[in-house]
């Protein structure tokens, strides 16, 4: 098995990982990025972004391509399509299906993924009517009809947000009452654009080129109905991609990695950036900022370690 040695190894090639790669390489340390897929992360699947500074609208794939080109400019070594099989954070060793990477510092930027409904049509219509980010895509549904699935704070808050654009927002919940905080519920119930579909689950998302309806099933009566909508926003939770790290560092109750303001984790020389960490906002811009902060402090860590070695010689 091929062995590689780098000063900094970044796990994940989305906006956080690519930004970390840019900043680490600019700090004159050898840098590698490993990703299970091609680079770009979730934003590559977004048709357009309207909230990245400097662009009124920009294609998600186009923006991430710019990130990747920028990383290439500074000589970041990229290892796409690598299935990471084992990570030892203390030893700083990453084993993939093709190679073994030894690092002096690690930046975890593996992101998080929305919990899926797991119904027919969901995967097929991602970016074409199925979205997991109302802030990212809400403006595309101006004067249209959308459905939000869920009953917690995120679902209700995003449904309220979508009423700024959509002419009608259905909130579909499998129970007969919301789980969101009372103050959030009160705001939702006051909206004349919001309609609640209780005791119901989505069985299928339908459409041709774009979403045009959802098939619903009432969990109490078993009755199925088809409802016309232009978009579906599932908000049943998100989960961090941390299976490789569980038990090796401090995590919150939902599994997200706990960091300080320098993006340092509880393991010396290991940093976390972007959606994988505990953070109040998960956007491309905040992920990129996290990556920059993590890389800058990883470089400082390497400089201090080098100085200590020199002084002890």
C-alpha positions, 0 to 999 in steps of 0.5 A, spaced: 500 500 500 502 506 498 504 511 503 504 519 503 506 523 508 503 531 509 504 536 514 496 537 513 491 532 511 484 535 510 478 530 510 473 532 505 473 536 499 467 541 500 467 548 501 470 547 508 475 542 506 477 546 499 478 553 503 482 549 508 487 547 503 488 554 500 490 557 507 494 551 509 498 551 502 499 558 502 502 557 509 507 553 506 506 546 509 505 540 504 497 539 504 492 534 501 485 533 501 481 526 501 474 525 499 470 519 498 467 523 492 469 528 487 470 535 490 465 540 491 461 537 496 453 538 497 453 545 494 455 542 487 448 539 487 445 546 488 442 549 481 444 556 483 446 560 490 443 567 491 447 568 498 454 567 496 457 574 497 460 577 490 455 573 486 447 575 485 447 568 483 452 563 481 451 555 480 453 551 485 457 547 481 461 553 478 462 556 485 465 549 487 469 549 481 472 556 482 474 553 489 477 547 486 481 551 481 484 556 487 486 550 491 490 547 485 493 554 484 497 553 491 499 546 489 494 542 494 494 535 493 487 532 491 485 525 492 478 524 490 474 517 490 478 515 496 474 510 501 476 512 508 476 505 512 480 508 518 482 514 522 487 514 528 486 521 530 491 521 535 497 517 531 494 522 525 494 516 520 488 515 515 487 509 511 483 509 505 482 503 500 488 505 496 493 508 501 495 510 508 496 517 509 501 520 515 499 527 517 502 532 523 495 535 523 488 533 521 482 538 519 476 534 519 471 537 514 467 531 512 460 535 513 453 533 515 447 530 511 440 531 511 436 525 514 432 523 508 425 521 507 427 515 504 421 515 499 421 514 491 422 521 487 426 524 493 433 522 490 431 523 483 428 530 484 434 533 488 435 540 485 429 540 481 424 541 486 427 537 492 431 542 497 434 541 504 436 548 505 430 554 505 435 559 505 439 557 499 433 556 495 427 559 498 427 565 493 426 560 487 419 558 489 416 565 489 409 565 488 409 558 488 406 552 492 411 548 497 411 543 502 415 542 508 416 536 512 417 535 519 415 538 526 421 541 530 424 548 530 428 547 524 421 545 520 417 550 522 422 556 522 424 554 515 416 554 513 415 561 516 421 563 512 418 560 506 412 564 506 416 570 504 417 567 497 411 562 496 404 563 495 402 557 499 406 553 504 404 546 507 407 543 513 406 536 513 407 532 520 406 525 522 403 527 529 397 531 531 401 537 534 408 540 533 414 539 537 417 546 535 418 551 541 411 554 543 414 561 541 415 558 534 409 555 533 405 561 535 408 565 529 407 559 525 399 559 526 399 566 525 401 566 518 395 566 513 400 562 508 401 556 512 397 550 512 398 544 516 397 537 514 397 533 520 398 525 522 401 525 515 407 522 511 410 523 504 409 516 501 412 519 494 415 525 490 412 525 483 414 529 477 417 529 470 422 534 469 421 538 476 416 536 482 409 537 481 406 533 487 407 529 493 403 523 495 401 523 502 398 517 507 394 519 513 398 515 519 391 514 523 386 512 517 391 510 512 388 514 506 392 516 501 391 523 497 395 527 492 397 534 493 400 539 488 406 542 490 412 545 486 417 544 491 419 539 497 423 541 503 424 535 508 426 538 515 426 531 519 434 533 522 441 532 519 446 528 521 454 529 521 458 524 517 463 522 523 462 515 523 470 514 523 471 519 529 466 517 534 469 516 541 476 519 539 474 526 540 469 530 544 462 531 540 455 534 542 449 530 544 447 529 536 454 527 534 457 534 532 464 535 533 465 540 539 471 546 537 473 552 540 474 559 536 480 556 533 476 550 530 481 546 535 478 539 537 479 535 544 485 532 540 491 536 539 493 537 532 486 536 530 481 541 527 474 541 525 470 545 520 464 546 517 457 542 517 461 537 521 462 541 527 457 544 532 455 551 529 449 555 529 449 556 521 451 551 516 452 555 509 457 555 504 460 562 507 461 559 514 464 553 512 469 556 508 470 561 513 471 555 518 476 552 513 480 558 513 480 559 521 482 551 522 488 551 516 491 558 519 491 555 526 494 548 524 499 552 520 501 555 527 501 549 530 506 546 526 510 552 526 510 552 534 512 544 534 517 545 529 520 551 534 520 546 540 523 541 536 529 546 534 530 548 541 530 541 544 536 539 539 
